[in-house]
């Protein structure tokens, strides 16, 4: 049977664009449908604009540091509208690059919602029905909000946080994951009275416990109010703002209440059921190691599969799909030892296992841990503290996990990930000569195994 296209891609985010470009470069006829702006979550409403906001928010501490180093710094003011304009201009430029890259590769782009009619037919708003031999779903994820929470209609998600007309004076952020904490640091750095409300016993679930505790302590030291073990029961709109009423009876008034309590795969109204595509309990597209769904000619990559929800992972999954399907080179992406960074202040970099996971899987492990004030802080009396931690398997001495909290942790962990991916051992790691004076040198100079303080003792 002849089809209109060799490949139809739903979603022009990082994974979909990479797969489309590589497929089109083989001469395949490729059509990409995007209902919003090209670039997806990362470029439009995620990593990229968030990092710009992180940069902006860091200057408050930079001015303080500058004074400590002898600079006379005049009173600084922040222009939120001016920043938004510059941010939006840059996002538009980057989105345009994605469009041009698709076009230069020979792929066709259409703006509109796409829905599967069957395994080979797609209905596109404004375009009508087209057929395709192969279909790739790369629609990413979306923020989740509790629809039944009284007053939730007055709250926002991270999507809207990028476009607030005015910088609020007070904000309540609901959630304890990396998105919640990154925005807490952003708003706090910009001078906003910031409160984090999280129902769990600690922040950053899934990260190493020492990292979680350290980040919570640093947040509070920086002025962020962190309220754990409770959650919002209702939101009240008043003449002076919004009131977040917690189930424990505590109430906090704010100008903005932002929910960052998780993201879910964006599989709504895509017609996946009509095509016979199986979904997981979380609504993600169920795929095998090659990103193939339960339907032979339909694949899915990126956050819509809910494997590891990171932009570089989506890109690698998209490339692996293209290699497998269009280059006759069966390729899978190895989801083991994928590093991640959390752009809190200070940053978090993590790769490999937490101590708890390592003990559960490997039994006996050795831990190397150090907490200290970085050199830059000690000079002027700053209080921000760094933490570095290695988790090592006893016997083999293989490093199972590396965790860093401190300046440039995201940059440091990228290099550490290479070594851990190659199976580095602690003796090999220690044989590396330190680069002095740096924070990263502490990673290769830890020799004493860490023994946690006895229960009830003062650390």
N, C-alpha and C positions, 0 to 999 in steps of 0.2 A: 504493500500500500504506500502511496506517495503522501507525504506530509508537507505542510506549509514550511515547517522549520525542522532542522535537525535537533535543536535544543531550545526549550523555552525555560527561562529562569524567572522565578517569582521573587523579586527582591533585589535591589541594587545597593546592598551594603557591601562590607568588605569581602565576605565569602562569596556572594553572588557575582560581584564584579570580577574577582580574580578568576573564578571558574569560567565566566562568560568570555573574558579576554583570551584565556588560554585555549578554549574550545574554538573560538572564532579564528584564531591564528592558524588553525589547521585547515581552514577553508570551509568549516561547518557554517551553516546558516543559523544564526543565533538571534533570538529576540528576548529582550529583558524588559520586564514590567515592574515599575516602581510607583506605588500610590502616593508617596510623599516626595522627599527630595533625594537625589542620588547621593550616596555616601553612607546611608544607614545610620544606625544608632551612634556608632563611634564618631563619625565626622560631624553629624548634624546635632545630636542631642546626647553625646556621651563623652568618650575619652578626650577628644580634641578640645571642645569648648570648656570642658571641666578643667583641663590642664591649664588653659589660659586663665581661668578663674583662680586656680591654685597659685599661679605665678603672681597675679594681682594681689592676692591676699597675703603673700609672703613678705611684701614690702614693709608692712608695719614692723615686723621683727627685724628686717634688714636695717630700717632707720634706727631702731634701738641699738642694734649691734654697732652701727656706724658711730654712734655717739660714744659707745664704749671704747672704740678704737681711735678716738680723738677728733672725729669729724664734728663740725658744727652743722647740725641739720635743722633747717628752718621748719616751722610748723607745716606739716604736710596734710593736704586734703585729698579726698578721693572723689572722682567724678564718675558715678555709676552710668549715666546715659552715654557719656563719652566712651567708656569702656565697652558698653554693649554695642555701640556702633562699630567700633574697631573689631570686636569679636565677630559680629555678624558679617562684616566685609571679608574677613579672613575665611570664615566658614563658606561663604559664597564662592570665594576663589578656589578653595579646595574641592568643593562640590563640582565646580566647573571642570577641574582637572580630571575627576572621575568620569565625567561625561565624555570628555575628549579622548581619554584612554580607551573607553569602550568603542567610540566611533573609529578611532585610529586602528583598532584591532579588527574592525569589520563587523562588530555586533550592532544590532538595531535596538533602539531604546524607545519605549512607549510609556507615558505617564498615565496611570490608572490602576484601579483595583483589579486584580486577576483572580478568577475563581475556576477551579477545575470542574468541568462538566462530566468528564470521564477520564480514563487513564491517558488519553491522547488528545483531549480537547480542552481548550481553555477559553473562558469568556473574559474579555478585557473591556472594562468600562471605556467607552469612547472609541473602541476599535472593533468590537464584535468578536466573533468566534474565530479562533485559529487552531490548527492542529500541529502537533509536534511529535517527533519520534521519541524524544527523551525529555523529561521534565525535571528541573531542579528547584526545590523549595529552599529559599534562603531568606526568610522573612524576619529572622531575629526574634527578639523578645520585646515585652512592654512592661511598664511598671504595674504592680498589682496594688489595689486599694480595697479595704473591706467595705463592700457596697452597702452592707446593712448597718454600718456604724452611724448613729444619729449625728447629723451635722457634717458628715464627711464631704458633702458637696462644697463646703467652704475651704477645704484643704487642697493642696497641690501635690504634684509629684516632681521628680527630678526634671521631667520634660518641661514643665512650666517654670522651674527655677532658673532656667537659662534666659527667660524673657520677662522677668519681673520689671514693670515700668519704673518702680522705685525700689531702692535698697531699703529693706525693712529695718526698723530699730530693734525689734525683738522677733526671734524666730524659735519655734519648737520643731525639732526634727524627730520623727518617730521611726525607730529602727536602730539596729546596732551593727549592721553590715558595713562593707567598705564604702558604699555610696552614701549612706547616712553620715558616716564619720568624716568622709572627705568634704561633704558640704558643711558639716559642723565646723571644720577647720577653716573653710573658705569664709563663711559668714563671720565667724569669730575674728579672723584676721582682718576683715573689712570693718570691724568695729561694731558688729551686731551682737546684742545680748542673746546668747545662744544656749538652748537647753536641748539635751538629747534624752528621749524617753524610750527605754527598751525593756521588753518584758522578760528577757533572759537574765541569767545571773552575771553575765559579762558580755563584752562586745566582741565582734569579729569571730563569730562561731565558725569553726573549721580550721582556724589558725592555731598555732602552738599556744598553750596556756600561758606561758611566760610572756609571749608577745602580747596576748590579749590584755593581761593585767598591766603590763608596762604602758601600752597605748592608752588605756583608760586613765592611768595615773597622769600621763603627760597631757592628756586632754584637759583634765581638771586643773592641773598646774598652769595651763595656758589660759584658763578662765572659762572653759566650757563647763556648764553644769550637766552632770551625767546622772540620770535617775534610772536605776536598774530595778528589775523585779516587779515592774508594774506596766500597765498599758492604758491607753486612752479609752475611756468608756463612752464619751460623747464630746462633741464640739459645740460650743455655744457662741453665737454671733452677738456681740454687744455694740453699744454706741462707740466704744473706744478700741475695739479690736475683736479678737477671737480668744475664747477661753478653752483650753484643753483640760477637761475634767478626767483625771485618772481614776481607776477603779479603787485605788487605795485612799481616795478622798482628797488627794492633793490636786490643786488647780493652778495652772500657769496661764497668764494672759500673754498674747503675742499678736503681732501684726500678720504673721504668716505661719501656718502650720503645714509642714511638708512631710509626706509619708514616703519613706524609703524602706519598705518592709519586704522587699523582694521583687523579682521580676519573673514573668511567666512566658512560655513560648507563645509567639504570635501565630496561632493557628486558627484564629476566629474567622469564620465566614470565608474560608479558602476552598470549600468544596472537597476537602480531603476525604470525607466519608463517602461522597459520591464516587470517588475514584477507587475506593477500597483501601486507602492508606491507613494503616494501624497507628494508633497513638498510645503513648504511655499514660500512666495514671495522672501525671502532671500536665497532660495535654501536648507533650512533645512528640515529634515524629519519631517513631521507633525505627532505628537503622542498624545495619550490621557494621562490621569493621571498615567496609568500603563505602559507607554512607548510603547504601541502598536501602530503600524502604521495603515494606511488605509487598509492594507492587514492583514488578521487575524493571519497568522503564522509568521509575520515579525515585529520585534521590533527594537527600536533604543534608545541608551543612550549616554550621554555626549554631547560634543560640536557640534556634527553633528545634534543635535536637537535644538540648539541655544536657550536653556532656560536660565540657569545660567552657564556660561562657566568657571567653576572652577573644578580642579581635584577632590577635595573631593566630589563635587556634582556628578560627573561622577561615582565615586566609589559607592556612596550610590544608585544612580539610577541603576547601574549594579547589586548591591546586591538585590534591591527591585524586579528587573526583575526575578532574579533567585528564590527568595522566592515565587513569584507569579506563575511562570511557572513550576518550578521543585520541590518545596516543598509544593505545594498546600496550600500556605499561602498568599492570596492576599495582596500585600503590595505596598503602594505608598510612594514616598519621598515628604516631605513637603518643598517646596521651599521658605517658609516664614522665615524671620529672619536668613538668611544665612550670616555669617560674611565674610568679605574679608580684605585682607591686601595688601598694595602697598609698595614695598620695595624701595621707594625713600629714600633720606637722608635729613631730617628725615623721618621715616616710617609713613604710614597712616594705621589706623585700623578703620573699620566702620562696624556697624551692625544696621539694622533697617532703618527707614525713615530719609531722609533729612528733614530739617526744611520746605522747600518749599512743599515737598510732603505731610508732616504731616498737614500743614495748608490747603492744597487743599482737603485732605480726611477727616480730623477731625475738621476743623474750628479753634477754638481757642486753642493755645498751649502756654506753657511756655518754655522759653529757658534759660539754664544755660551754660555760656561760660566763659572760662578763658584762657588767653594767658600769658605765662611767660617763663623766661629762667630757664631750669632745674638746679638743684643744682650743677651738675657736670660742667655746663657751667659757672656759675657765679664765681666759685672759681678761674678760670684762665683767666677770661675775654672773654670767648667764646661768640659768637653772635647767635648761633642757638636757636630758640624759639619753644616752644611746644604750642599746643592748645588742649583743651578738651572741649567737648560740649555734653550736654544732651538735647533732645527734649521730652517734657512731655505733655501729653494730659491734658487739664484743666478739672476739675471735677473728673475724675477717678484717676488722677495723675499717670496713667500708663506711663512708659518710652517707647517712640515710637522709639527713635534712640539714639545711642551712637557713638561718633566720637572722635578719638584720633589722633593727629599728634605729634610724638615725639619718643625718643629712645624706642625700644621694643614695639611699638604700636601693632605690629602683635601678640605678646604674650599676651598683656593686653586685646585685644579685644576678644580673644578666651574665656576668663573667663567671660567677660561682656556678651557675646552672650548667655551663659547658662542662666543667669538671665533674659535677655530680652525674650528668648524663653519661659521661664516659666511665663512671664507676670508680671514681677516685677514692683512695684510702687515706686515712689520717696521716700515716707516715709520708705518703706522697704529697699530701697537702702541706705538711709541715716543712717539707724540703724546699718549698718555694720561698725565695728570699723576699722579705718584706719591703714595701715601698714606704719610705719614711720622709717626713711625718704625714701620715694619713690615718683616717679612721679605719680603712679597709685592712691596714696592716695587722690590726688586732686579730683578724680572722686566722692568720697564719702564725700567730705567736702564742696562742693559748695552749698551755701544756698541762695545767692542773685540771683534773676531773672535778666537776661541780658536784658538791654534796648539798642538797637543800637543807635549810635550817630545820631543826627539830620542831615538831608541832608545838605551838605556843611560844616558841622562842622569838626574839626580836631579830629580824633579818638585818 
